[in-house]
Amino acid sequence: MTERLLTEEMMAAFETYLIEEERSKATVEKYKRDIRAFYNWLPDEKLVTKECMMTYKQFLSEKYKAASTNSMLVALNNLWSYLTWPECRVRLLKLQRKSFRELDKELNRNEYQRLVQAARTRRNERLDLLIQTICSTGIRVSEHRYITVETLEKGRARIVNKGKERTVFLPPKLCVILQRYCRKRGIVNGPVFITKGGKPLNRSNIWAEMKKLCLSAQVSREKVFPHNLRHLFALSFYQLEKDIVRLADILGHASIETTRIYTMTSSVEQVKKLNQLRLVI
């Protein structure tokens, strides 16, 4: 049997392949991180076998939740497919699909409003408006660069991400507020949310700025990150329209199964429904 020795050159070539396949920057970075972690875990000879992959799978499952473990294994399985090492691939852990949302992880409307107010108190208008933009449109944090001065005039943005294109409509009130912000900042074209150097804000900087609001907003740090704003949009839209197909289109999901995660009821709501059945005598 041919020995499978993982090298720095192979990992670099895989990174180039991912970029050429137009994977998102976030995906490329995550794959690099997960593969590097495995590489560092391997013994010095860097020999890869099915047995060592099974051992690593067990190591991950004892350290992380099943979903996190699977996401790391996906990165490695994709690498083995690229290198044509199919014998090194491993099965993912089976996950029991949840039927409810964990309230301690979900951002609610009141908490969202407190975050916006906290940003205003700190006189961070850019963050204040960025939070509102993500939450009122459902865009991914990496997609904020498509919100430009030009789109504010049209009331809609053309977003290209993950090999797909979609149109996102902007609330008229948001357009007015952002246009006023741009005039005040001297932003005459291109992305609205930019650094002093004129480049679109980095997602890690946005994450860090949002975390700084937690204490004054009295919101748990576990709830405060950009993607939870997208979750709040999705849940609010679904509760109003009950149209999961339309919601999937707005969010840019290829599968309704992905959208379904955003629309689950909370554990409190589920218990309430069970009580309404009145089957306990």
C-alpha positions in Angstrom: 0.0 0.0 0.0 1.3 3.5 -0.9 2.4 5.6 2.0 0.4 8.8 2.4 2.7 11.6 3.6 1.1 15.0 4.1 3.4 17.9 3.2 3.3 21.7 3.4 3.3 21.8 -0.4 0.2 19.7 -0.6 -1.7 21.9 1.8 -0.6 25.0 -0.1 -1.8 23.5 -3.4 -5.1 22.6 -1.8 -5.6 26.2 -0.6 -4.9 27.4 -4.2 -7.5 24.9 -5.5 -10.1 26.2 -3.1 -9.5 29.7 -4.2 -9.7 28.7 -7.8 -13.0 26.9 -7.1 -14.2 30.3 -5.8 -14.8 29.1 -2.3 -15.5 32.0 0.1 -12.6 33.6 2.0 -14.1 32.4 5.3 -14.3 28.8 4.0 -10.8 28.8 2.8 -9.5 30.2 6.1 -11.5 27.6 8.1 -10.3 24.7 5.9 -6.7 26.0 6.4 -7.2 26.2 10.1 -8.7 22.7 10.4 -6.1 21.1 8.2 -3.2 22.8 10.0 -4.6 21.6 13.4 -4.6 18.0 12.0 -1.1 18.4 10.6 0.2 19.6 13.9 -1.5 16.7 15.7 0.2 14.1 13.4 3.5 12.6 14.5 6.7 14.0 13.0 6.7 11.7 10.0 3.2 13.1 9.0 2.0 9.7 7.8 -1.8 9.6 7.1 -3.7 6.4 7.4 -7.3 5.4 7.9 -6.4 4.3 11.4 -4.9 7.6 12.3 -8.0 9.4 10.9 -10.2 7.2 13.1 -8.1 8.1 16.1 -8.2 11.8 15.2 -12.0 11.6 14.8 -12.3 10.1 18.3 -9.9 12.8 19.7 -12.1 15.6 18.2 -15.4 14.0 19.4 -14.1 14.0 23.0 -13.0 17.6 22.7 -15.8 19.3 20.7 -19.5 19.0 20.0 -20.6 16.7 17.2 -21.4 19.6 14.7 -17.9 21.1 15.3 -16.2 17.8 14.9 -18.0 17.1 11.6 -17.1 20.5 10.2 -13.4 19.7 10.9 -13.7 16.3 9.3 -15.3 17.8 6.2 -12.2 19.9 5.7 -10.0 16.9 5.9 -12.3 14.7 3.7 -12.2 17.4 1.0 -8.4 17.4 1.2 -8.2 13.6 0.8 -10.6 13.8 -2.2 -8.4 16.5 -3.8 -5.2 14.4 -3.2 -7.1 11.3 -4.4 -6.6 9.5 -1.1 -10.2 8.1 -0.8 -9.1 5.5 1.7 -8.3 8.2 4.3 -11.8 9.6 4.3 -13.9 8.9 7.4 -17.7 9.0 8.1 -19.1 12.0 9.9 -20.8 11.7 13.3 -24.5 11.2 13.1 -26.4 14.1 14.5 -29.9 14.1 16.0 -31.7 16.9 14.4 -33.0 19.5 16.9 -36.6 20.5 16.8 -36.1 23.7 18.9 -33.8 26.7 19.4 -31.7 27.2 22.5 -32.8 30.5 24.1 -29.4 31.0 25.7 -27.8 31.2 22.3 -30.5 33.2 20.4 -30.6 37.0 20.2 -34.1 38.4 20.8 -35.6 41.7 19.6 -35.1 43.5 23.0 -31.5 42.5 23.1 -31.0 43.6 19.5 -32.4 47.0 20.4 -30.2 47.3 23.4 -27.1 46.5 21.3 -28.1 49.3 18.8 -28.6 51.7 21.7 -25.3 50.7 23.2 -23.5 51.5 19.9 -25.3 54.9 19.9 -24.2 55.6 23.5 -20.6 54.9 22.5 -21.1 57.2 19.5 -20.2 54.5 17.1 -22.7 55.4 14.3 -21.0 53.1 11.8 -21.5 50.0 14.0 -25.0 51.1 15.0 -26.1 51.3 11.3 -24.2 48.2 10.3 -26.0 46.1 13.0 -29.3 47.5 11.7 -28.4 46.8 8.1 -27.6 43.2 8.7 -30.6 42.6 10.9 -33.1 44.4 8.6 -32.0 42.7 5.4 -30.7 39.2 6.5 -27.4 39.5 4.7 -24.3 37.7 5.8 -21.7 39.8 7.5 -19.3 39.3 4.6 -22.0 40.6 2.2 -22.1 44.1 3.7 -19.7 45.3 1.0 -22.5 45.0 -1.5 -24.4 47.7 0.3 -23.1 50.7 -1.6 -24.1 54.3 -2.2 -25.4 53.2 -5.6 -27.7 50.5 -4.1 -29.2 53.0 -1.7 -30.5 54.9 -4.6 -32.1 51.8 -6.1 -33.4 50.4 -2.9 -32.0 47.0 -3.7 -28.6 45.3 -3.7 -27.2 42.6 -6.1 -25.3 40.1 -4.0 -22.9 37.5 -5.4 -21.8 34.8 -2.9 -21.0 31.1 -2.8 -21.4 30.9 -6.6 -25.0 32.3 -6.5 -26.5 35.7 -7.2 -29.5 37.1 -5.5 -31.3 40.5 -5.1 -31.8 41.8 -1.6 -34.3 44.6 -1.1 -33.4 47.4 1.4 -36.1 49.0 3.7 -36.8 52.5 2.5 -36.2 53.9 6.0 -32.8 52.2 6.1 -31.9 53.8 2.7 -32.7 57.3 4.0 -30.7 56.8 7.1 -27.7 55.4 5.3 -27.7 58.1 2.6 -27.6 60.7 5.4 -24.7 58.9 7.0 -22.8 58.8 3.7 -23.3 62.5 3.1 -22.0 63.2 6.6 -19.0 61.0 6.1 -18.2 62.1 2.5 -18.8 58.7 1.1 -19.9 59.4 -2.5 -19.6 55.9 -4.1 -18.8 52.3 -3.3 -19.4 50.4 0.0 -21.0 52.2 2.8 -19.3 50.5 5.7 -15.6 51.3 5.2 -12.4 51.9 7.2 -10.6 55.2 7.3 -8.5 53.9 4.4 -11.7 53.3 2.3 -11.7 49.5 2.5 -14.8 47.5 3.5 -14.8 46.6 7.2 -13.2 43.2 8.1 -15.6 40.7 9.6 -13.2 40.0 12.5 -13.2 43.7 13.4 -17.0 43.8 13.2 -17.1 40.8 15.5 -14.7 42.5 18.0 -16.6 45.8 17.9 -19.9 44.0 18.6 -18.4 42.1 21.6 -17.5 45.5 23.2 -21.2 46.3 23.4 -22.1 43.3 25.5 -21.5 44.8 29.0 -23.3 48.1 28.5 -26.1 46.4 26.5 -26.4 43.7 29.2 -26.5 41.0 26.6 -24.6 37.7 27.0 -21.4 37.5 24.9 -22.5 34.1 23.6 -25.4 35.8 21.8 -23.5 38.7 20.3 -22.0 37.9 16.9 -23.1 39.1 13.4 -24.7 35.8 12.3 -27.2 36.0 15.1 -28.6 39.2 13.5 -29.3 37.2 10.4 -31.0 34.6 12.6 -33.2 37.3 14.1 -34.2 38.6 10.6 -35.0 35.1 9.4 -37.2 34.3 12.5 -39.0 37.6 12.3 -39.7 37.2 8.6 -41.0 33.7 9.0 -43.2 34.6 11.9 -44.8 37.3 9.8 -45.0 35.5 6.4 -44.8 31.8 7.2 -43.1 31.4 3.7 -40.0 29.3 4.1 -39.4 29.1 0.3 -39.3 32.8 0.0 -37.1 33.1 3.1 -34.6 30.7 1.6 -34.4 32.8 -1.5 -33.9 36.0 0.5 -31.1 34.4 2.7 -29.4 32.8 -0.4 -29.8 29.2 0.8 -29.5 26.4 -1.7 -31.5 24.1 0.5 -34.7 24.7 2.5 -33.2 22.3 5.1 -30.7 25.0 5.9 -33.4 27.6 6.2 -35.4 25.3 8.5 -32.7 25.7 11.2 -33.5 29.5 11.3 -37.3 29.0 11.8 -37.4 26.5 14.7 -39.5 27.4 17.7 -37.8 28.0 21.0 -37.7 25.4 23.8 -40.1 27.6 25.8 -42.6 27.8 22.9 -42.3 24.0 22.3 -43.1 23.2 26.0 -46.1 25.6 25.8 -47.4 23.7 22.7 -47.0 20.4 24.6 -49.1 21.8 27.5 -51.8 22.9 25.0 -52.2 19.3 23.9 -53.6 18.5 27.4 -52.6 14.9 27.2 -51.4 14.7 30.8 -54.5 13.7 32.9 
